[in-house]
Amino acid sequence: MSLRQGFLILWLLLSCSGSVLEARPGNQEVGAFLVFPSVQTETFPGSGVPVETWLTIANAPSAAPGTGGGSMNIRARINFIDGTTCQACTFTVPISPDDSEIVVVQRDGMSTELRVLRTNQTRSCPAERGFVTVSIENDLGETLRENVLLGEQRIVDYTNGRSFTTEALALHASGGGNSDRDYAFDDVEYSRLSRFVAFDFVAPNAIAPTAFDAYLTLFTLGFVDGVSPITDCSITAFDDESNSFSDSVMFGCWTQVELGSLTPEFNYPDLGVPTEAESGWIQLDCQVDTDANLTPDANGAVHGVISQWAPLGTVLFGRPGGATLSLTSPAAWGRLGKQSVTTGDAVTLELE
């Protein structure tokens, strides 16, 4: 079986997302602000397995409702935000209407290189991992709120021949606000983030030699450049029989946490004991303290992705009828979190 066939089988089994730019699904909307939640240079922290993150940023005025197309040239302001320090490393890339640019992120010695594939424009940043935001500016550096952006990210592990793709989170401009670089997600400048976010996952397996886990990557947009907020998320987890357990995670502006390190209840066969569930889902209830005064300023305002890296021979349990599936090639998959209809409180990302 080829690697391409292996990815196709996983897509059918796990409902993984396809390419949002090659075949844009109906629920993928254009926005004026993009977030790529998981930009990393190794498969997971401490793995030592290098990866590249490919970011595709599209200027798609013809996809914007009511525009009838358009001819708007934009400058995409790209902020690679260090997941540890919350410090932004910034550069701008011009994009023509109904065109796209690919930015390749890879580790280069003691720094991380962001390179525009078409033009070879580069920017060197200190962060090893974190997340990327994209806003729109004119030639004067003024922020424009035009809903013309689409995006997707692909993380590629060349060592083991596997990759996965997720769409960028696209946040809609609401029509108000000003042209500075303090981005308010308050339904006046940009839409708010959801109050709750949920993720489904295949039960991690801690049994060698084909152990694999689930990595939950989360971010908030409620902070000042270089100043970490205090983000506290309660996790309610359910197996596929709706049995529940709970845990929590605390971080700054970004984190990547291994579910199995929180509690073994996430792992097969402990998930859903005594039925040994193969899958589950989690819901997050988060609060963000943007000024570190120990009083939460916002409920919600957190989003992210869940990803899983599986080696050759990984066995997926709990298939219908008690069957198992043994992967005949290394694989990876990831999904953007599912948003609640209820919106969270307003937050501001200050990058001026």
HUQUI-V456310 format. One record per residue. N is the residue number from 1. RES is the residue in one letter. SS is DSSP state (helix for helix, strand for strand, loop for the rest). OMEGA is omega in radians with two decimals (none if undefined). Layout:
n:N res:RES ss:SS omega:OMEGA
n:N res:RES ss:SS omega:OMEGA
//
This chain:
n:1 res:M ss:loop omega:3.14
n:2 res:S ss:loop omega:3.10
n:3 res:L ss:helix omega:3.12
n:4 res:R ss:helix omega:3.12
n:5 res:Q ss:helix omega:3.10
n:6 res:G ss:helix omega:3.10
n:7 res:F ss:helix omega:-3.12
n:8 res:L ss:helix omega:3.13
n:9 res:I ss:helix omega:3.12
n:10 res:L ss:helix omega:3.12
n:11 res:W ss:helix omega:-3.14
n:12 res:L ss:helix omega:-3.09
n:13 res:L ss:helix omega:-2.95
n:14 res:L ss:helix omega:3.12
n:15 res:S ss:loop omega:3.10
n:16 res:C ss:loop omega:-3.12
n:17 res:S ss:loop omega:3.00
n:18 res:G ss:loop omega:-3.12
n:19 res:S ss:loop omega:-3.10
n:20 res:V ss:loop omega:-3.10
n:21 res:L ss:loop omega:3.12
n:22 res:E ss:loop omega:3.13
n:23 res:A ss:loop omega:-2.98
n:24 res:R ss:loop omega:3.12
n:25 res:P ss:loop omega:-3.04
n:26 res:G ss:loop omega:-3.09
n:27 res:N ss:loop omega:3.12
n:28 res:Q ss:loop omega:-3.08
n:29 res:E ss:loop omega:3.02
n:30 res:V ss:loop omega:3.10
n:31 res:G ss:strand omega:3.09
n:32 res:A ss:loop omega:-3.10
n:33 res:F ss:strand omega:-3.14
n:34 res:L ss:strand omega:2.97
n:35 res:V ss:strand omega:2.99
n:36 res:F ss:strand omega:-2.88
n:37 res:P ss:strand omega:-2.97
n:38 res:S ss:strand omega:3.09
n:39 res:V ss:strand omega:-3.00
n:40 res:Q ss:strand omega:-3.11
n:41 res:T ss:loop omega:2.96
n:42 res:E ss:strand omega:-2.99
n:43 res:T ss:loop omega:3.02
n:44 res:F ss:loop omega:-3.03
n:45 res:P ss:loop omega:3.09
n:46 res:G ss:loop omega:-3.10
n:47 res:S ss:loop omega:-3.08
n:48 res:G ss:loop omega:3.12
n:49 res:V ss:loop omega:-3.06
n:50 res:P ss:strand omega:3.04
n:51 res:V ss:loop omega:2.94
n:52 res:E ss:strand omega:3.01
n:53 res:T ss:strand omega:3.12
n:54 res:W ss:strand omega:3.13
n:55 res:L ss:strand omega:3.07
n:56 res:T ss:strand omega:-3.11
n:57 res:I ss:strand omega:-3.07
n:58 res:A ss:strand omega:2.97
n:59 res:N ss:strand omega:-2.94
n:60 res:A ss:loop omega:-3.13
n:61 res:P ss:helix omega:-3.13
n:62 res:S ss:helix omega:3.11
n:63 res:A ss:helix omega:-3.11
n:64 res:A ss:loop omega:-3.12
n:65 res:P ss:loop omega:3.03
n:66 res:G ss:loop omega:-3.11
n:67 res:T ss:loop omega:-3.08
n:68 res:G ss:loop omega:-3.07
n:69 res:G ss:loop omega:3.14
n:70 res:G ss:loop omega:-3.10
n:71 res:S ss:loop omega:-3.03
n:72 res:M ss:loop omega:2.98
n:73 res:N ss:loop omega:-3.12
n:74 res:I ss:strand omega:2.94
n:75 res:R ss:strand omega:3.13
n:76 res:A ss:strand omega:3.08
n:77 res:R ss:strand omega:-3.03
n:78 res:I ss:strand omega:3.11
n:79 res:N ss:strand omega:3.02
n:80 res:F ss:strand omega:-3.02
n:81 res:I ss:strand omega:-3.12
n:82 res:D ss:strand omega:-3.10
n:83 res:G ss:loop omega:3.14
n:84 res:T ss:loop omega:-3.04
n:85 res:T ss:loop omega:-3.07
n:86 res:C ss:loop omega:3.12
n:87 res:Q ss:loop omega:-3.10
n:88 res:A ss:strand omega:3.00
n:89 res:C ss:strand omega:-2.83
n:90 res:T ss:strand omega:2.88
n:91 res:F ss:strand omega:-3.09
n:92 res:T ss:strand omega:-3.12
n:93 res:V ss:strand omega:3.07
n:94 res:P ss:strand omega:3.11
n:95 res:I ss:strand omega:3.12
n:96 res:S ss:loop omega:3.13
n:97 res:P ss:loop omega:-3.12
n:98 res:D ss:loop omega:3.09
n:99 res:D ss:strand omega:-3.13
n:100 res:S ss:strand omega:3.03
n:101 res:E ss:strand omega:3.10
n:102 res:I ss:strand omega:3.09
n:103 res:V ss:strand omega:-3.13
n:104 res:V ss:strand omega:-3.12
n:105 res:V ss:strand omega:3.14
n:106 res:Q ss:strand omega:3.12
n:107 res:R ss:strand omega:3.14
n:108 res:D ss:strand omega:-3.10
n:109 res:G ss:loop omega:-3.10
n:110 res:M ss:loop omega:-3.14
n:111 res:S ss:strand omega:3.10
n:112 res:T ss:strand omega:-3.12
n:113 res:E ss:strand omega:2.98
n:114 res:L ss:strand omega:-3.04
n:115 res:R ss:strand omega:3.05
n:116 res:V ss:strand omega:-2.98
n:117 res:L ss:loop omega:-3.04
n:118 res:R ss:loop omega:-3.01
n:119 res:T ss:loop omega:-3.08
n:120 res:N ss:loop omega:3.02
n:121 res:Q ss:loop omega:-3.07
n:122 res:T ss:strand omega:3.03
n:123 res:R ss:strand omega:3.14
n:124 res:S ss:strand omega:-3.10
n:125 res:C ss:strand omega:-3.11
n:126 res:P ss:loop omega:-3.01
n:127 res:A ss:loop omega:3.02
n:128 res:E ss:loop omega:-3.10
n:129 res:R ss:strand omega:3.14
n:130 res:G ss:strand omega:3.11
n:131 res:F ss:strand omega:-3.08
n:132 res:V ss:strand omega:2.99
n:133 res:T ss:strand omega:3.12
n:134 res:V ss:strand omega:3.02
n:135 res:S ss:strand omega:-3.08
n:136 res:I ss:strand omega:3.09
n:137 res:E ss:strand omega:2.98
n:138 res:N ss:loop omega:-3.08
n:139 res:D ss:loop omega:3.11
n:140 res:L ss:loop omega:-3.12
n:141 res:G ss:loop omega:3.12
n:142 res:E ss:loop omega:-3.13
n:143 res:T ss:strand omega:3.07
n:144 res:L ss:strand omega:3.12
n:145 res:R ss:loop omega:3.11
n:146 res:E ss:loop omega:-3.08
n:147 res:N ss:loop omega:-3.09
n:148 res:V ss:loop omega:-3.03
n:149 res:L ss:strand omega:2.94
n:150 res:L ss:strand omega:3.13
n:151 res:G ss:strand omega:2.99
n:152 res:E ss:strand omega:3.08
n:153 res:Q ss:strand omega:3.09
n:154 res:R ss:strand omega:3.08
n:155 res:I ss:strand omega:-2.98
n:156 res:V ss:strand omega:3.05
n:157 res:D ss:strand omega:-3.11
n:158 res:Y ss:loop omega:-3.10
n:159 res:T ss:loop omega:-3.07
n:160 res:N ss:loop omega:3.08
n:161 res:G ss:loop omega:-3.12
n:162 res:R ss:strand omega:3.11
n:163 res:S ss:strand omega:2.99
n:164 res:F ss:strand omega:-3.07
n:165 res:T ss:strand omega:2.99
n:166 res:T ss:strand omega:3.08
n:167 res:E ss:strand omega:3.00
n:168 res:A ss:loop omega:3.01
n:169 res:L ss:strand omega:-3.13
n:170 res:A ss:strand omega:-3.14
n:171 res:L ss:strand omega:-2.99
n:172 res:H ss:loop omega:3.01
n:173 res:A ss:strand omega:-3.07
n:174 res:S ss:loop omega:3.04
n:175 res:G ss:loop omega:-3.14
n:176 res:G ss:loop omega:3.06
n:177 res:G ss:loop omega:-3.10
n:178 res:N ss:loop omega:-3.01
n:179 res:S ss:loop omega:-3.13
n:180 res:D ss:loop omega:-3.11
n:181 res:R ss:loop omega:2.91
n:182 res:D ss:strand omega:-2.99
n:183 res:Y ss:strand omega:-3.10
n:184 res:A ss:strand omega:3.09
n:185 res:F ss:strand omega:-2.94
n:186 res:D ss:loop omega:-3.06
n:187 res:D ss:loop omega:3.01
n:188 res:V ss:loop omega:3.03
n:189 res:E ss:loop omega:3.11
n:190 res:Y ss:strand omega:3.12
n:191 res:S ss:loop omega:3.08
n:192 res:R ss:loop omega:2.98
n:193 res:L ss:loop omega:-3.09
n:194 res:S ss:strand omega:3.05
n:195 res:R ss:loop omega:3.13
n:196 res:F ss:strand omega:3.07
n:197 res:V ss:strand omega:-3.06
n:198 res:A ss:strand omega:-3.12
n:199 res:F ss:strand omega:2.99
n:200 res:D ss:strand omega:-3.05
n:201 res:F ss:strand omega:2.96
n:202 res:V ss:strand omega:-3.06
n:203 res:A ss:loop omega:3.07
n:204 res:P ss:strand omega:-3.13
n:205 res:N ss:strand omega:-3.07
n:206 res:A ss:loop omega:-3.06
n:207 res:I ss:loop omega:3.10
n:208 res:A ss:loop omega:0.06
n:209 res:P ss:loop omega:-3.09
n:210 res:T ss:loop omega:3.12
n:211 res:A ss:loop omega:3.01
n:212 res:F ss:strand omega:-3.05
n:213 res:D ss:loop omega:3.06
n:214 res:A ss:strand omega:-3.10
n:215 res:Y ss:strand omega:-3.12
n:216 res:L ss:strand omega:-3.13
n:217 res:T ss:strand omega:-3.05
n:218 res:L ss:strand omega:3.06
n:219 res:F ss:strand omega:2.93
n:220 res:T ss:strand omega:3.09
n:221 res:L ss:loop omega:-3.13
n:222 res:G ss:loop omega:3.11
n:223 res:F ss:strand omega:3.08
n:224 res:V ss:strand omega:-3.12
n:225 res:D ss:loop omega:3.09
n:226 res:G ss:loop omega:-3.14
n:227 res:V ss:strand omega:-3.10
n:228 res:S ss:loop omega:2.99
n:229 res:P ss:loop omega:3.00
n:230 res:I ss:strand omega:-3.10
n:231 res:T ss:strand omega:-3.06
n:232 res:D ss:strand omega:-3.09
n:233 res:C ss:strand omega:2.97
n:234 res:S ss:strand omega:-3.10
n:235 res:I ss:strand omega:2.98
n:236 res:T ss:strand omega:-3.07
n:237 res:A ss:strand omega:3.13
n:238 res:F ss:strand omega:2.97
n:239 res:D ss:strand omega:-3.06
n:240 res:D ss:loop omega:3.00
n:241 res:E ss:loop omega:3.11
n:242 res:S ss:loop omega:2.94
n:243 res:N ss:loop omega:-3.01
n:244 res:S ss:strand omega:2.95
n:245 res:F ss:strand omega:-3.03
n:246 res:S ss:strand omega:3.08
n:247 res:D ss:strand omega:3.13
n:248 res:S ss:strand omega:3.07
n:249 res:V ss:strand omega:3.12
n:250 res:M ss:strand omega:-3.11
n:251 res:F ss:strand omega:3.10
n:252 res:G ss:loop omega:3.12
n:253 res:C ss:loop omega:-3.06
n:254 res:W ss:strand omega:3.03
n:255 res:T ss:strand omega:2.98
n:256 res:Q ss:strand omega:-3.00
n:257 res:V ss:strand omega:3.10
n:258 res:E ss:strand omega:-3.07
n:259 res:L ss:helix omega:-3.12
n:260 res:G ss:helix omega:3.10
n:261 res:S ss:helix omega:3.10
n:262 res:L ss:helix omega:3.11
n:263 res:T ss:loop omega:3.10
n:264 res:P ss:helix omega:3.12
n:265 res:E ss:helix omega:3.07
n:266 res:F ss:helix omega:-2.97
n:267 res:N ss:strand omega:2.90
n:268 res:Y ss:strand omega:0.13
n:269 res:P ss:loop omega:-3.10
n:270 res:D ss:loop omega:3.12
n:271 res:L ss:loop omega:3.07
n:272 res:G ss:loop omega:3.08
n:273 res:V ss:loop omega:0.17
n:274 res:P ss:loop omega:-3.05
n:275 res:T ss:loop omega:3.13
n:276 res:E ss:loop omega:-3.10
n:277 res:A ss:loop omega:-3.14
n:278 res:E ss:loop omega:-3.08
n:279 res:S ss:strand omega:3.12
n:280 res:G ss:strand omega:3.07
n:281 res:W ss:strand omega:-3.11
n:282 res:I ss:strand omega:3.04
n:283 res:Q ss:strand omega:-3.13
n:284 res:L ss:strand omega:3.02
n:285 res:D ss:strand omega:-2.93
n:286 res:C ss:strand omega:3.00
n:287 res:Q ss:strand omega:-3.11
n:288 res:V ss:strand omega:3.04
n:289 res:D ss:strand omega:-3.00
n:290 res:T ss:loop omega:-3.09
n:291 res:D ss:loop omega:3.04
n:292 res:A ss:loop omega:3.09
n:293 res:N ss:loop omega:3.09
n:294 res:L ss:loop omega:3.03
n:295 res:T ss:loop omega:-3.09
n:296 res:P ss:loop omega:3.14
n:297 res:D ss:loop omega:-3.06
n:298 res:A ss:strand omega:2.97
n:299 res:N ss:strand omega:-3.06
n:300 res:G ss:loop omega:3.06
n:301 res:A ss:loop omega:3.09
n:302 res:V ss:strand omega:3.11
n:303 res:H ss:strand omega:3.12
n:304 res:G ss:strand omega:3.14
n:305 res:V ss:strand omega:2.98
n:306 res:I ss:strand omega:-3.10
n:307 res:S ss:strand omega:3.13
n:308 res:Q ss:strand omega:3.13
n:309 res:W ss:strand omega:-3.07
n:310 res:A ss:strand omega:3.10
n:311 res:P ss:loop omega:3.06
n:312 res:L ss:loop omega:3.10
n:313 res:G ss:loop omega:3.10
n:314 res:T ss:loop omega:3.13
n:315 res:V ss:strand omega:3.04
n:316 res:L ss:strand omega:-3.06
n:317 res:F ss:loop omega:3.00
n:318 res:G ss:loop omega:3.08
n:319 res:R ss:loop omega:-3.14
n:320 res:P ss:helix omega:-3.14
n:321 res:G ss:helix omega:3.14
n:322 res:G ss:helix omega:-3.12
n:323 res:A ss:loop omega:3.04
n:324 res:T ss:loop omega:3.10
n:325 res:L ss:strand omega:3.10
n:326 res:S ss:strand omega:-3.09
n:327 res:L ss:loop omega:-3.12
n:328 res:T ss:loop omega:3.01
n:329 res:S ss:loop omega:3.06
n:330 res:P ss:loop omega:-3.07
n:331 res:A ss:strand omega:3.06
n:332 res:A ss:strand omega:3.08
n:333 res:W ss:strand omega:-3.13
n:334 res:G ss:strand omega:-3.14
n:335 res:R ss:strand omega:3.00
n:336 res:L ss:strand omega:3.14
n:337 res:G ss:loop omega:3.11
n:338 res:K ss:strand omega:-3.03
n:339 res:Q ss:strand omega:3.01
n:340 res:S ss:loop omega:3.08
n:341 res:V ss:loop omega:3.13
n:342 res:T ss:loop omega:3.14
n:343 res:T ss:strand omega:3.09
n:344 res:G ss:loop omega:3.12
n:345 res:D ss:loop omega:-3.13
n:346 res:A ss:loop omega:3.02
n:347 res:V ss:strand omega:3.13
n:348 res:T ss:strand omega:3.02
n:349 res:L ss:strand omega:-3.06
n:350 res:E ss:strand omega:-3.12
n:351 res:L ss:loop omega:-3.12
n:352 res:E ss:loop omega:none
//
